[in-house]
Amino acid sequence: MMAAVRLLLRTVSSSSFSCVHSGLGATLLRLSPSCSSRPKTQKRHAAHFTYQPDPVPTEYGATVKMNLFQSVTSALDNTLASDPTAVIFGEDVAFGGVFRCTVGLRDKYGKDRVFNTPLCEQGIVGFGIGVAAAGATAIAEIQFADYIYPAFDQIVNEAAKYRYRSGNSYDCGNLTIRAPWGCVGHGSLYHSQSPEAFFAHCPGLKIVVPRGPIQAKGLLLSCVADKNPCIFFEPKILYRAAVEQVPTEPYHIPLSQAEVVQEGSDMTLVAWGTQVHVMREVATMAQEKLGVSCEVIDLRTILPWDIETICKSVVKTGRLLISHEAPVTGGFAAEISSTVQEQCFLNLEAPITRLLISDCGHDDLSSELLPLTDCYLCVF
């Protein structure tokens, strides 16, 4: 956790630090020679963050209080009601699914439109490709993102390449794959992974991760409507923890558009999914403890990602930190870092930093620890 060591330190006595004021007016903390070269970090488990709900939207009509899984259900309900070709399938979805995202839909729309499949992820996605290629709307559920790997060949070699290999004569763009994703605090090896970077290397797919109920419904409906195969990862720790006023009618949030959820002037923080809330909390700490103004950006769409919004922010702040729940090597933060370094090199005031999970694997449950401490250290 070298990034965490560099950036996040426990609160210590003022004698351990020397303070310097930058030209931006931000307070920079640097370790004094007397401080240990291996400072201790306080690790908090995944459940230790404060969810920050979005404001109540006014442009989409009446709203109802929903948590994240209920907003997903609402989006699926809207789709089944408006599109007679739409079908939903996966393991246990007919009974509501392990997280209850499809509860009541089979009773409302019938067993021919909401139905269970065998325990075979490759078969689920392969079937979805066929349904979509035939012109229907296919919404496949993989019970956990950790189990999406058996379907990797179907997603990468079939779904993503269908249009290209036919010269746009046919496609499976009506396919959306949903999967619960990310840390949950007690998921251990096979219920905690964040595999978005595996698929981000593959042209032809769109990858989306929402941060809350309002975003989840609007982005999921946009994935369903998009004419490209989409993978929609749902932060499972937020299924019940995230509650917002969500519009009951259908609405769409554009894909491939990041959102500045908090404006700032000294540093840009980029994240997606649950980590957006962690970064917002860190931004508050930085402002209160250090006088550092952080701009927080929710990337929302991993592929194709919004380069313009990120670079515009970095040009303004001169500094960038990227955080996600996947391991550091080959994580999508590396792609963001490389692109920003190429396009904003002359504007950078400090090296780009990634605050991620370590590469030691999941044996020590490192994937269940989100980086957050009581004192945020901005190293400029």
VEXMARNU-886212 format. One line per 3 residues: their letters; for each residue x, y, z of N, C-alpha, C. Coordinates in pm, whole numbers, plus 50000, padded with zeros to 5 digits. Example, Ala and Ser with C-alpha at 12.3 -4.5 7.8 and 13.67 -1.06 7.14 Angstrom:
BEGIN
as> 51319 49431 50780 51230 49550 50780 51320 49670 50780 | 51285 49775 50708 51367 49894 50714 51290 50003 50787 .
***
This chain:
BEGIN
mma> 50084 49880 50000 50000 50000 50000 50087 50125 50000 | 50187 50130 49909 50280 50243 49909 50209 50374 49879 | 50107 50370 49794 50034 50493 49766 49966 50544 49892 .
avr> 49912 50451 49969 49848 50490 50094 49949 50544 50192 | 50068 50484 50194 50174 50533 50283 50212 50675 50247 | 50220 50702 50117 50260 50836 50074 50152 50940 50102 .
lll> 50025 50898 50096 49918 50996 50096 49836 51002 50223 | 49824 50889 50292 49733 50885 50405 49808 50845 50531 | 49816 50933 50628 49890 50908 50751 49799 50932 50871 .
rtv> 49827 50861 50976 49753 50884 51099 49787 51021 51155 | 49694 51077 51232 49719 51205 51296 49828 51188 51402 | 49931 51266 51390 50041 51261 51485 50066 51400 51540 .
sss> 50157 51411 51633 50186 51540 51694 50244 51634 51591 | 50223 51763 51612 50268 51863 51515 50419 51865 51502 | 50491 51811 51599 50636 51811 51591 50688 51715 51486 .
sfs> 50603 51625 51440 50646 51528 51339 50641 51583 51200 | 50581 51700 51184 50565 51756 51051 50620 51899 51045 | 50662 51936 50928 50691 52077 50901 50594 52123 50796 .
cvh> 50539 52243 50811 50434 52292 50722 50489 52399 50630 | 50454 52389 50503 50497 52485 50403 50375 52530 50326 | 50364 52658 50294 50250 52709 50218 50290 52719 50071 .
sgl> 50204 52664 49984 50230 52669 49840 50176 52798 49783 | 50208 52820 49657 50156 52937 49589 50007 52934 49573 | 49947 52815 49583 49803 52802 49571 49734 52833 49702 .
gat> 49812 52854 49805 49752 52882 49935 49718 52757 50013 | 49749 52639 49958 49721 52514 50027 49834 52483 50123 | 49803 52417 50232 49904 52379 50328 49958 52243 50291 .
llr> 50089 52233 50275 50152 52108 50239 50222 52052 50360 | 50203 51923 50383 50266 51859 50496 50379 51771 50446 | 50498 51787 50506 50612 51704 50470 50668 51640 50595 .
lsp> 50707 51516 50582 50762 51447 50697 50894 51510 50739 | 50912 51529 50868 51039 51577 50918 51138 51462 50925 | 51269 51488 50933 51368 51380 50940 51348 51287 51058 .
scs> 51283 51337 51164 51264 51254 51283 51150 51155 51268 | 51072 51171 51163 50957 51084 51145 51002 50950 51086 | 50936 50844 51124 50968 50710 51072 50953 50706 50921 .
srp> 51043 50634 50855 51036 50620 50710 50923 50529 50667 | 50862 50457 50760 50750 50370 50729 50634 50408 50821 | 50567 50519 50793 50458 50565 50880 50344 50465 50881 .
ktq> 50280 50458 50995 50168 50366 51010 50043 50426 50945 | 49961 50339 50890 49834 50383 50833 49720 50318 50909 | 49611 50387 50918 49492 50331 50980 49402 50278 50870 .
krh> 49381 50149 50869 49296 50088 50767 49154 50073 50821 | 49060 50118 50741 48921 50101 50778 48858 50001 50682 | 48767 49923 50733 48702 49826 50648 48604 49896 50553 .
aah> 48559 49821 50454 48483 49879 50344 48358 49952 50391 | 48298 49906 50501 48175 49968 50547 48198 50105 50610 | 48325 50142 50635 48353 50267 50702 48368 50382 50602 .
fty> 48256 50427 50552 48252 50548 50472 48113 50607 50489 | 48101 50733 50457 47972 50801 50471 47910 50819 50334 | 47794 50759 50312 47727 50776 50184 47669 50917 50175 .
qpd> 47696 50983 50063 47647 51118 50042 47547 51118 49927 | 47417 51127 49958 47315 51119 49853 47317 51238 49759 | 47276 51215 49635 47262 51323 49539 47139 51407 49571 .
pvp> 47137 51533 49527 47017 51616 49545 46897 51554 49474 | 46779 51585 49520 46658 51534 49457 46645 51592 49317 | 46637 51509 49214 46624 51563 49078 46485 51620 49056 .
tey> 46478 51729 48983 46349 51794 48957 46306 51785 48812 | 46398 51741 48724 46368 51745 48580 46302 51619 48528 | 46286 51515 48615 46233 51388 48565 46096 51353 48622 .
gat> 46031 51445 48691 45899 51417 48744 45901 51370 48888 | 45792 51303 48928 45772 51260 49066 45881 51162 49108 | 45918 51168 49236 46022 51081 49290 45968 50999 49408 .
vkm> 46034 50888 49433 46002 50801 49546 46134 50761 49611 | 46133 50747 49744 46255 50703 49812 46286 50559 49773 | 46407 50538 49722 46451 50404 49683 46596 50385 49725 .
nlf> 46629 50260 49757 46770 50229 49769 46821 50185 49632 | 46948 50146 49625 47005 50120 49493 46941 49999 49424 | 46917 49890 49499 46860 49775 49432 46716 49803 49386 .
qsv> 46644 49886 49460 46509 49922 49417 46510 50011 49294 | 46612 50096 49281 46623 50179 49161 46655 50094 49039 | 46734 49988 49059 46761 49894 48950 46632 49822 48910 .
tsa> 46555 49778 49010 46427 49715 48982 46335 49808 48904 | 46334 49934 48944 46250 50032 48876 46291 50048 48730 | 46422 50052 48704 46470 50063 48566 46430 49941 48483 .
ldn> 46443 49822 48542 46405 49700 48471 46255 49695 48447 | 46178 49739 48545 46032 49746 48531 45994 49840 48416 | 46055 49957 48412 46029 50052 48303 46061 49991 48168 .
tla> 46171 49917 48161 46213 49857 48034 46115 49750 47988 | 46076 49662 48079 45982 49556 48043 45846 49613 48002 | 45807 49724 48066 45677 49784 48034 45677 49852 47898 .
sdp> 45790 49910 47860 45793 49988 47736 45844 49910 47615 | 45913 49799 47638 45973 49722 47529 45922 49578 47534 | 45830 49540 47449 45773 49404 47454 45873 49294 47418 .
tav> 45989 49331 47360 46090 49230 47327 46187 49206 47441 | 46184 49288 47544 46283 49281 47651 46264 49154 47736 | 46375 49087 47765 46374 48970 47853 46488 48985 47954 .
ifg> 46466 48932 48073 46564 48935 48181 46590 48791 48224 | 46716 48754 48235 46748 48615 48266 46881 48607 48342 | 46896 48501 48417 47016 48478 48496 46987 48381 48608 .
edv> 47082 48362 48696 47066 48268 48806 46976 48326 48914 | 46862 48264 48936 46768 48299 49043 46692 48429 49020 | 46699 48488 48900 46630 48616 48879 46479 48600 48887 .
afg> 46427 48484 48854 46282 48464 48859 46229 48477 49001 | 46315 48449 49099 46276 48459 49239 46314 48593 49300 | 46364 48684 49220 46403 48815 49270 46552 48838 49274 .
gvf> 46631 48731 49257 46775 48746 49259 46830 48749 49400 | 46960 48721 49412 47020 48714 49545 47015 48850 49615 | 47014 48959 49540 47005 49093 49600 46868 49158 49579 .
rct> 46771 49081 49530 46631 49123 49517 46608 49227 49409 | 46698 49237 49314 46686 49339 49210 46575 49310 49110 | 46531 49185 49099 46425 49151 49003 46299 49103 49074 .
vgl> 46286 49134 49201 46172 49085 49278 46041 49138 49218 | 45945 49047 49200 45812 49084 49151 45799 49095 49001 | 45908 49093 48928 45901 49116 48783 45845 48995 48708 .
rdk> 45878 48874 48754 45822 48756 48687 45670 48751 48704 | 45622 48782 48823 45478 48781 48847 45406 48885 48763 | 45474 48998 48740 45412 49108 48666 45418 49087 48515 .
ygk> 45526 49029 48465 45546 49022 48320 45549 48879 48265 | 45548 48780 48351 45539 48643 48305 45671 48570 48300 | 45662 48437 48305 45781 48353 48310 45855 48347 48178 .
drv> 45794 48393 48069 45864 48394 47941 45954 48515 47924 | 45940 48613 48013 46019 48735 48000 46116 48755 48116 | 46094 48689 48226 46184 48693 48340 46203 48549 48387 .
fnt> 46321 48493 48363 46335 48350 48387 46477 48314 48431 | 46485 48200 48500 46612 48150 48548 46690 48079 48437 | 46820 48072 48457 46908 47998 48367 46986 47895 48447 .
plc> 47050 47801 48380 47143 47712 48452 47261 47792 48509 | 47333 47730 48600 47450 47794 48662 47567 47786 48564 | 47563 47870 48462 47663 47866 48356 47676 48006 48297 .
eqg> 47774 48081 48346 47789 48220 48301 47819 48229 48151 | 47897 48138 48100 47924 48138 47956 47795 48119 47878 | 47710 48031 47926 47582 48009 47861 47488 48127 47872 .
ivg> 47489 48194 47987 47403 48310 48007 47437 48419 47905 | 47565 48451 47892 47605 48557 47800 47589 48511 47656 | 47624 48386 47627 47606 48336 47492 47461 48341 47449 .
fgi> 47371 48302 47537 47228 48312 47508 47187 48457 47485 | 47240 48547 47570 47208 48689 47555 47254 48745 47422 | 47370 48701 47375 47419 48746 47244 47322 48703 47135 .
gva> 47275 48580 47143 47180 48532 47044 47049 48607 47047 | 46998 48633 47168 46873 48709 47181 46889 48848 47121 | 47000 48915 47154 47023 49050 47105 47045 49052 46953 .
aag> 47117 48951 46901 47142 48945 46757 47012 48924 46679 | 46915 48862 46745 46785 48840 46681 46697 48963 46685 | 46741 49067 46755 46667 49192 46755 46594 49224 46883 .
ata> 46596 49134 46980 46528 49159 47107 46624 49230 47204 | 46568 49278 47314 46648 49343 47418 46680 49240 47525 | 46808 49211 47542 46853 49108 47636 46921 49173 47756 .
iae> 46873 49141 47876 46933 49189 48000 46973 49067 48081 | 47103 49040 48083 47156 48922 48152 47212 48962 48287 | 47188 48880 48387 47247 48904 48519 47350 48796 48549 .
iqf> 47471 48840 48583 47574 48753 48640 47566 48774 48791 | 47546 48667 48866 47508 48681 49006 47609 48761 49088 | 47738 48746 49058 47844 48828 49117 47946 48857 49008 .
ady> 48002 48977 49010 48105 49011 48910 48224 48917 48920 | 48249 48862 49036 48359 48768 49055 48343 48643 48969 | 48219 48612 48929 48191 48492 48851 48172 48522 48703 .
iyp> 48210 48638 48660 48193 48674 48520 48300 48613 48430 | 48408 48564 48490 48522 48517 48410 48490 48398 48319 | 48406 48302 48359 48371 48196 48263 48305 48249 48136 .
afd> 48247 48369 48144 48183 48430 48027 48276 48522 47951 | 48403 48528 47992 48497 48623 47932 48509 48603 47781 | 48518 48479 47736 48531 48453 47593 48409 48503 47516 .
qiv> 48291 48477 47568 48169 48521 47500 48161 48674 47494 | 48201 48740 47603 48194 48886 47607 48298 48949 47515 | 48423 48903 47526 48534 48967 47457 48545 48923 47311 .
nea> 48532 48794 47286 48551 48743 47150 48425 48740 47066 | 48310 48746 47129 48185 48740 47054 48109 48873 47060 | 48060 48909 47179 47977 49028 47191 48048 49154 47144 .
aky> 48172 49174 47190 48244 49297 47159 48281 49308 47012 | 48295 49196 46943 48345 49197 46804 48236 49169 46700 | 48114 49148 46747 48007 49106 46656 47987 49205 46542 .
ryr> 47977 49333 46575 47952 49434 46472 48073 49451 46381 | 48191 49455 46439 48313 49481 46361 48339 49371 46258 | 48324 49247 46300 48360 49138 46212 48260 49120 46097 .
sgn> 48141 49180 46112 48041 49170 46005 48035 49296 45921 | 48124 49390 45948 48118 49516 45874 47989 49591 45901 | 47940 49579 46024 47816 49645 46067 47691 49589 46000 .
syd> 47702 49469 45945 47584 49404 45887 47491 49351 45996 | 47548 49313 46109 47466 49267 46221 47543 49294 46350 | 47473 49292 46462 47535 49323 46591 47453 49264 46704 .
cgn> 47506 49274 46826 47431 49233 46946 47427 49350 47043 | 47408 49470 46988 47409 49591 47069 47297 49601 47170 | 47196 49516 47159 47084 49520 47254 47113 49439 47381 .
lti> 47238 49399 47400 47275 49319 47516 47328 49407 47629 | 47271 49390 47748 47322 49453 47870 47349 49345 47972 | 47467 49347 48031 47505 49249 48132 47518 49320 48266 .
rap> 47437 49281 48363 47442 49338 48498 47520 49245 48590 | 47590 49302 48687 47662 49220 48785 47691 49299 48911 | 47658 49244 49029 47701 49306 49156 47853 49307 49164 .
wgc> 47909 49415 49216 48052 49446 49198 48109 49509 49323 | 48238 49487 49346 48313 49564 49445 48312 49509 49587 | 48382 49582 49674 48393 49544 49815 48260 49555 49886 .
vgh> 48243 49470 49987 48120 49475 50065 48149 49466 50214 | 48271 49431 50253 48307 49427 50394 48314 49287 50451 | 48251 49190 50384 48255 49052 50434 48250 48953 50317 .
gsl> 48290 48996 50199 48275 48914 50080 48388 48816 50055 | 48504 48840 50116 48619 48753 50101 48658 48735 49954 | 48709 48617 49919 48775 48600 49790 48684 48621 49670 .
yhs> 48566 48560 49673 48485 48550 49552 48364 48642 49551 | 48360 48738 49640 48247 48830 49642 48293 48973 49670 | 48413 49006 49622 48470 49137 49653 48544 49201 49536 .
qsp> 48545 49136 49421 48634 49180 49315 48575 49292 49229 | 48666 49366 49166 48631 49476 49076 48701 49452 48942 | 48637 49380 48850 48706 49334 48729 48693 49426 48608 .
eaf> 48659 49553 48628 48633 49639 48513 48752 49654 48419 | 48875 49652 48474 48993 49672 48389 49013 49557 48290 | 48969 49437 48325 48982 49325 48233 48908 49353 48102 .
fah> 48793 49417 48113 48709 49441 47995 48739 49574 47929 | 48803 49665 48002 48836 49796 47946 48940 49785 47835 | 49009 49674 47827 49110 49653 47723 49047 49609 47591 .
cpg> 48915 49594 47589 48848 49536 47473 48758 49638 47403 | 48794 49683 47283 48706 49773 47209 48574 49704 47176 | 48468 49782 47171 48338 49727 47136 48244 49713 47253 .
lki> 48293 49734 47374 48210 49725 47494 48195 49863 47557 | 48090 49880 47635 48077 49995 47724 48066 49942 47866 | 48138 50008 47958 48145 49964 48097 48103 50079 48187 .
vvp> 48006 50054 48274 47946 50161 48354 47939 50117 48500 | 47969 50211 48592 47959 50185 48736 47891 50307 48801 | 47772 50291 48858 47704 50405 48922 47749 50425 49066 .
rgp> 47720 50543 49120 47758 50573 49259 47638 50573 49353 | 47516 50563 49300 47398 50569 49386 47272 50540 49309 | 47156 50541 49377 47030 50502 49314 46988 50587 49194 .
iqa> 46998 50720 49205 46958 50806 49094 47044 50777 48972 | 47174 50769 48994 47265 50739 48884 47240 50599 48829 | 47215 50503 48916 47198 50365 48873 47081 50351 48776 .
kgl> 46968 50410 48808 46852 50395 48720 46876 50463 48586 | 46923 50587 48588 46944 50660 48463 47051 50598 48375 | 47159 50552 48436 47267 50491 48359 47228 50352 48308 .
lls> 47155 50275 48388 47112 50143 48343 47016 50155 48225 | 46923 50249 48230 46832 50269 48117 46909 50315 47993 | 47014 50392 48011 47097 50434 47898 47172 50315 47839 .
cva> 47219 50225 47926 47286 50103 47877 47189 50018 47796 | 47068 50001 47845 46969 49920 47775 46937 49982 47639 | 46931 50114 47634 46895 50181 47508 47013 50191 47412 .
dkn> 47135 50182 47463 47253 50198 47379 47267 50081 47281 | 47314 50110 47162 47327 50007 47058 47466 49944 47057 | 47520 49927 47174 47646 49855 47193 47630 49766 47317 .
pci> 47695 49650 47319 47688 49567 47440 47749 49640 47559 | 47678 49641 47669 47720 49715 47789 47734 49620 47907 | 47833 49648 47990 47848 49579 48119 47818 49682 48227 .
ffe> 47721 49652 48310 47676 49744 48414 47708 49684 48550 | 47813 49737 48614 47856 49688 48744 47787 49767 48855 | 47724 49695 48948 47647 49759 49055 47719 49741 49189 .
pki> 47760 49851 49255 47830 49840 49385 47739 49776 49490 | 47767 49652 49526 47674 49578 49610 47668 49631 49753 | 47775 49697 49799 47769 49753 49934 47667 49867 49942 .
lyr> 47631 49922 49826 47536 50033 49822 47392 49988 49798 | 47370 49860 49773 47236 49813 49741 47133 49861 49843 | 47167 49852 49970 47076 49896 50076 47126 50020 50150 .
aav> 47256 50043 50146 47312 50157 50220 47283 50290 50151 | 47266 50288 50019 47243 50411 49943 47094 50431 49923 | 47043 50542 49972 46900 50575 49960 46886 50717 49908 .
eqv> 46804 50733 49805 46781 50866 49746 46638 50875 49696 | 46597 50996 49660 46468 51018 49596 46487 50996 49445 | 46430 50888 49394 46452 50847 49256 46324 50867 49175 .
pte> 46333 50927 49057 46215 50942 48971 46153 50807 48935 | 46023 50801 48933 45956 50675 48900 45945 50654 48750 | 45944 50761 48673 45935 50750 48527 46074 50725 48467 .
pyh> 46080 50671 48346 46210 50647 48283 46285 50777 48255 | 46414 50775 48269 46501 50887 48233 46638 50831 48200 | 46716 50908 48130 46847 50861 48085 46957 50958 48128 .
ipl> 47066 50904 48176 47187 50979 48205 47290 50941 48100 | 47346 51037 48029 47436 51004 47917 47556 50919 47959 | 47590 50824 47876 47710 50744 47899 47833 50822 47853 .
sqa> 47949 50780 47901 48078 50840 47864 48089 50987 47901 | 48014 51029 48003 48025 51165 48054 48052 51160 48204 | 48172 51197 48243 48204 51206 48385 48129 51323 48446 .
evv> 48117 51322 48578 48047 51431 48647 48135 51488 48758 | 48148 51618 48759 48216 51686 48869 48117 51698 48984 | 48133 51616 49087 48037 51615 49197 48075 51714 49306 .
qeg> 48198 51762 49304 48242 51866 49398 48352 51946 49333 | 48334 52074 49323 48435 52158 49259 48546 52194 49357 | 48666 52210 49303 48781 52247 49384 48888 52308 49298 .
sdm> 48997 52355 49360 49098 52429 49286 49241 52377 49303 | 49266 52292 49405 49403 52253 49435 49441 52113 49390 | 49342 52024 49378 49373 51885 49345 49249 51817 49288 .
tlv> 49268 51729 49191 49159 51654 49130 49160 51512 49184 | 49046 51466 49235 49028 51329 49283 48929 51259 49190 | 48969 51147 49131 48885 51074 49036 48856 50935 49092 .
awg> 48729 50895 49087 48689 50763 49133 48561 50723 49063 | 48512 50602 49094 48382 50557 49043 48323 50459 49144 | 48192 50444 49137 48124 50355 49231 48136 50403 49374 .
tqv> 48156 50309 49465 48162 50340 49608 48274 50438 49640 | 48386 50429 49568 48501 50513 49599 48472 50662 49581 | 48369 50697 49506 48332 50839 49493 48300 50895 49631 .
hvm> 48229 50819 49711 48191 50866 49844 48311 50870 49938 | 48402 50775 49921 48526 50779 49999 48605 50905 49964 | 48616 50936 49835 48691 51053 49792 48624 51184 49836 .
rev> 48492 51185 49839 48422 51305 49887 48450 51327 50035 | 48456 51218 50110 48488 51230 50252 48631 51275 50271 | 48722 51222 50190 48862 51263 50196 48876 51411 50159 .
atm> 48799 51455 50059 48804 51596 50019 48761 51687 50134 | 48662 51643 50208 48619 51721 50325 48729 51727 50430 | 48795 51613 50455 48908 51611 50549 49019 51705 50505 .
aqe> 49051 51700 50375 49160 51783 50324 49128 51932 50342 | 49003 51969 50319 48963 52109 50334 48968 52152 50480 | 48916 52067 50568 48906 52103 50709 49042 52101 50779 .
klg> 49125 52002 50749 49250 51984 50821 49368 52055 50756 | 49364 52069 50621 49479 52121 50550 49452 52248 50470 | 49325 52283 50456 49292 52397 50373 49311 52370 50225 .
vsc> 49307 52241 50186 49326 52203 50046 49190 52183 49981 | 49170 52248 49868 49043 52240 49795 49053 52132 49688 | 48973 52026 49703 48978 51911 49612 48855 51909 49521 .
evi> 48880 51885 49394 48771 51865 49298 48750 51714 49283 | 48628 51669 49308 48596 51526 49303 48516 51498 49177 | 48562 51399 49100 48497 51362 48974 48456 51216 48977 .
dlr> 48331 51189 48944 48281 51053 48927 48294 51018 48779 | 48380 50921 48747 48403 50886 48607 48279 50824 48544 | 48204 50747 48618 48078 50683 48579 48094 50579 48468 .
til> 48142 50620 48351 48165 50526 48242 48315 50497 48231 | 48351 50370 48244 48492 50331 48236 48538 50323 48091 | 48450 50277 48005 48483 50265 47864 48358 50291 47780 .
pwd> 48367 50387 47686 48474 50485 47662 48469 50594 47770 | 48584 50631 47824 48583 50724 47936 48598 50869 47889 | 48560 50960 47978 48551 51102 47946 48686 51170 47971 .
iet> 48770 51168 47870 48904 51227 47882 48895 51378 47901 | 48805 51441 47830 48797 51587 47831 48770 51643 47971 | 48673 51586 48042 48638 51638 48174 48754 51622 48272 .
ick> 48821 51506 48269 48933 51484 48360 49047 51579 48330 | 49083 51592 48203 49196 51679 48166 49166 51825 48195 | 49043 51866 48172 49006 52005 48202 49025 52035 48350 .
svv> 48988 51941 48436 49005 51960 48579 49153 51963 48618 | 49233 51872 48561 49375 51867 48595 49447 51993 48548 | 49409 52047 48434 49468 52174 48388 49443 52283 48491 .
ktg> 49325 52278 48554 49290 52379 48654 49364 52358 48786 | 49371 52231 48833 49427 52205 48966 49576 52172 48964 | 49625 52112 48856 49765 52076 48847 49804 51947 48917 .
rll> 49707 51883 48980 49736 51761 49055 49624 51660 49038 | 49659 51531 49039 49558 51427 49015 49585 51307 49104 | 49480 51260 49170 49481 51135 49244 49365 51051 49193 .
ish> 49392 50923 49163 49289 50832 49115 49277 50717 49214 | 49154 50680 49248 49133 50573 49345 49027 50476 49295 | 49058 50346 49304 48957 50245 49276 48983 50121 49361 .
eap> 48891 50026 49358 48897 49910 49447 48973 49792 49387 | 49013 49802 49262 49088 49694 49197 49237 49708 49226 | 49314 49599 49209 49459 49604 49235 49530 49706 49146 .
vtg> 49648 49746 49191 49720 49857 49127 49771 49822 48988 | 49834 49705 48971 49896 49674 48842 49790 49645 48736 | 49792 49724 48630 49695 49705 48523 49557 49758 48554 .
gfa> 49539 49823 48668 49410 49883 48700 49380 49998 48606 | 49252 50036 48596 49216 50140 48499 49276 50275 48536 | 49315 50293 48660 49381 50417 48699 49509 50439 48619 .
aei> 49575 50331 48578 49697 50344 48499 49668 50406 48362 | 49556 50368 48302 49518 50426 48173 49487 50574 48187 | 49414 50610 48292 49384 50751 48316 49513 50829 48339 .
sst> 49600 50774 48423 49725 50841 48454 49809 50864 48329 | 49821 50763 48244 49901 50776 48123 49845 50881 48029 | 49713 50880 48012 49650 50977 47921 49666 51119 47971 .
vqe> 49643 51139 48101 49656 51274 48158 49801 51322 48150 | 49896 51233 48176 50037 51271 48167 50073 51315 48026 | 50018 51247 47926 50047 51282 47788 49984 51415 47747 .
qcf> 49861 51438 47793 49786 51554 47746 49802 51677 47836 | 49841 51657 47961 49846 51770 48055 49984 51784 48121 | 50086 51734 48056 50219 51730 48118 50266 51867 48167 .
lnl> 50248 51968 48086 50298 52102 48122 50215 52168 48231 | 50098 52111 48261 50012 52167 48365 50028 52097 48500 | 50096 51985 48502 50110 51908 48625 50210 51972 48720 .
eap> 50169 51988 48845 50255 52043 48950 50317 51934 49036 | 50272 51810 49019 50323 51698 49099 50294 51568 49024 | 50364 51460 49057 50336 51331 48992 50192 51287 49016 .
itr> 50132 51224 48917 49999 51166 48933 50010 51048 49030 | 49913 51037 49117 49917 50933 49221 49795 50843 49211 | 49818 50713 49234 49710 50616 49237 49698 50559 49378 .
lli> 49578 50562 49432 49550 50508 49565 49458 50388 49547 | 49516 50266 49549 49447 50146 49505 49471 50030 49601 | 49412 49916 49566 49437 49794 49641 49573 49739 49602 .
sdc> 49643 49676 49697 49776 49622 49669 49767 49500 49578 | 49881 49458 49526 49888 49345 49435 49907 49212 49507 | 49892 49208 49637 49920 49084 49710 49809 48982 49694 .
ghd> 49707 49016 49618 49598 48923 49596 49493 48934 49703 | 49411 48832 49715 49297 48837 49807 49316 48745 49928 | 49436 48685 49940 49456 48592 50050 49444 48658 50186 .
dls> 49486 48786 50195 49475 48854 50323 49356 48948 50327 | 49263 48928 50234 49142 49009 50226 49172 49155 50205 | 49287 49183 50140 49321 49323 50114 49216 49389 50026 .
sel> 49144 49308 49948 49041 49365 49863 48923 49418 49942 | 48919 49385 50072 48808 49431 50154 48843 49558 50231 | 48955 49622 50198 48995 49744 50266 48994 49860 50169 .
lpl> 48913 49959 50199 48914 50080 50119 49004 50182 50184 | 49084 50255 50106 49179 50349 50165 49111 50472 50221 | 49113 50487 50352 49057 50604 50417 49119 50614 50556 .
tdc> 49168 50729 50593 49225 50747 50726 49174 50875 50787 | 49220 50903 50909 49174 51020 50981 49245 51147 50938 | 49353 51135 50865 49425 51254 50819 49470 51234 50677 .
ylc> 49436 51328 50592 49468 51318 50450 49591 51402 50420 | 49691 51339 50361 49817 51409 50334 49832 51430 50184 | 49826 51553 50139 49847 51584 49997 49995 51611 49975 .
vf> 50062 51524 49900 50203 51542 49869 50212 51611 49734 | 50247 51734 49732 50253 51810 49606 50394 51801 49549 .
***
